[in-house]
Amino acid sequence: MTGGTMSVGGDRVELRLLDGFACSIAGTEVALAEYPAELVIQVFLGGGRASRRSLQQRMWPDVTAENSAKRLRQLLWRVGTATGGRLLEAGAMTVTLAEGVTVDVGEAEALARSLSRISPAGLPDGWEVLSRPLLPGWDSDEVTGARERWDQLRLLALQDLAAGLLRAGDVAAAIEIASRAQAIDALSEGSHRVLAAAHLARADRPRAERAYRAYARLLHTELGVPPSQEFQRLLDPA
């Protein structure tokens, strides 16, 4: 999932998909109803470009080709009218995001990937974006798949960040970030292990043990397995 970085006609065109759908031009939000917004989302999820036929099939699978083509033309007109033609470009065969549209997901993905290559000594600017889900409330198969990929990417980024902060001695920040990661996937051990280790680093063994036991209960209830030996040794090195 990507987005451009230039502006069109001097006006910054922004598409925001984290924590919900929003579009703004030159800082002013543009109201798009559900179906026009769904069209924009589908184009974005195609990498910023989608064929007219694929859009018709995804959005109206039970409608004839003639009628779905008509509906697509109507939605393109509605989006174009609302945005002054700055958001989507409609060709004879394809629909694309207009040049210069920035998408928050693309910027957030770049941040998430950068955290796997570096070990910052403090919280990086804009890290809060990693706590935001992709298009909550939208449940098409394409959105669900994209949301799962984003959740996996941001979960790993937050876990790496929490571990790096703990190594750097920023225990409070490590606890904060590990807790954010837990909210994405409570079954992923890395977040719980960093949290317990952070409590141990501040000589708070009771909280560390509570963190371990809470995760052990959850894992047993959901999967019928214990935490890893690495996690067990953290609390009982012997």
N, C-alpha and C positions, 0 to 999 in steps of 0.2 A: 504494500500500500504506500503510495507516494503522493507528493504534492509539489507544485511549483513554488518559486520564490519571488517572481517578478510581479509588478502591479500593472494593471491595464488602464490606459488613459489617465494615469495619475491617481487612480482610485484603487486602494487595496481591497481585493476581493478575498474574503476569508470563509472557509467552510469548516465548521466545528462539528465533530462527530463524537467527541468524548463527553460523557455525561448528558448526551442528548444531541438533537440535531439543531443547528442554527447556521444561518448564512448572513453575512454582513458585507456591505460595500461602503468603503470610506468611513467605517466605524458605525454605520447605521444598519440595524438589523432589518433584513428583508423577510417578510412573512411568506412562507410557503406552506400550503396545506399538505395533508398526508401524502396524497398520490404524487404531486410534483416532487416532494421531498424524497419519496421512495425512488423515483426515477433518478434523481441526482445521486442517491446512495448506490444504486445499482451500477451507474456509470463509474463512480469512484472505485467500487469493489472489483471492477473489471480492470483495474490498473489505470483508471482515468480514461479508458476508451472501451466502448462496447458496440457491437454491431446492432443495427436496428432489429434484425431478426431475433437475436438473443434476448434483447430487452423485451420484445413482444412475447416471447415464449416464457420468460421468467415472470413477467408481471401479469400476463393474462393467459395462462396455460390452457384454459378451457374455452377460449374464444377463437373464432375463425381468424385466419391470417388477415383477411380484409378488414375486419372490425378492430383487431388489435393494432393494425397499422394506423387506422383512423384515430384510435385512442392515444397512440404514441404521438401523433402529430398534434393532437389537442394539448397533451401535457407539455410538449416542447414549446408550444406557443405560450402556454401559461407561465412556464419558467422564464422564457425569453422576455415576456412582457414585464414580469415582476422584477427581473434583474437587469433590464436594459441590454440583454444579450451578452452579459459579461460572465455568466457562470457556465453555460453549456454552448458548444458549437455543434450544430447538426448538419452532417453531410448527407449525401445521397445514400450511403451505406452504413455510416457509423455516426455515433454521438460521442463527443469527447468533452472533458473538462476544458474550459477555455484557458488559453495561455495566461499565466500569471496568477491563477487561483492558488492560494495557500491552504493547506489542509493540516489541521492540528495533529492528526494521527501520524502523518509523515514525520513531523518534527519530534513527536513523542517517541516514535520508533527509533529515530536516530539517537536520541538521548539514551534509550534503553540499551541499544547495542554498544554505545560508547562505554557504558558502565561495565561491560564484560571485558573491556580491554585495558581499563585503568582502575586504580584503587585510590579514589579521592580521600584526602585527609579530613574533609568535612562534607556537609551536605551540598551537592551541586545545585546551581541555580535551576529553578523550574522542576525540581524533582517531584513536586506534588502531582504533576501530570500523570505519573505512574500509578496513582491511586484511583484514576478515573476509568470507569468501564466504557466500552465502546457501544454506543447506541442502545442504552438500556430501554426496554420496552418494545424494541423492534425485533421481530422473531422469524423473519424469513430464513430459509436454509443458508443463504449466502451470508447474511449478517451473523447468524449463529456461528458459522465456521470461522468468519473473520474475528468475531469476539473471542472465540477459544484461542486462536493464534495470538491475539493481542494479550490475552490473560497469561498465556504461557511465557511470552516474551517479557512482560512487565513483572511477573512473579520472579523469574530468574534474575532480572536486573535488580529488583529490590533485595533479594536474598544476597546477591553478590555485594551490593552496596552495604547492607547491614553487616556482613562479615568483614568488609574492608574497614568500616568505621570502628568495629570492635577491635580489630588489629591495631588501628591508629590510636586507640585509647578513648575514643568518644563513645562512652558506654550509653549515655542517655540517648544519643542519636541512634545508636544501634538498636536499642529497645524500641524506639519510635518506628524505625523502618521495618524491623522484624514484625511488629504488630500490624503494620499496613500490609505486609506480605501475607500474613495469616488470613486476613480478610478476603484475599483473592482465592486461596485454596487452603482450607484448614487441614487437609490431609497431607500436604507437602511437608516433609520432616524438616527441611533446611531452616525454615522460619522459626520453628519451635526450638531447634537445637541452638541457633544463634541467640534466641531470647534467653534460654536457660544459661548459656555461657556468659551472657552479659550480666545476668544476676549474680553468677558466681564471681565475676570480675569485680563486682562491688560488694563482695563478701556477704551476699544475701542468699545463703543456701536455702532457707525455707521457700523463698519465691522460685528459685531454680527447681526445687523438687516439685513444687506445685505445678509448674509449667510442664515438667516431664510427666507427672502423673495424669494431668488433664489430657495430654496428647496420647498417652498410652491407653487411656480409657476410650478415647475417640477412635483410635486405630483398631482396638479390639472390637468395638461395637460395629464399626463400618466394614472392616476387612478381616477381622479375626486373626490378626498378626500383631507381634510386639514391635516396638521401635527397634531401630538398627542397633547392632552392638556398639557402634561408634557413639551413639547417643547414650546408651547404657553406661559405657565407660566414662563418659563425661561426668556423671554423678557418682560413679563407683569405680574409680581408677584401678583399684585392686582386682 
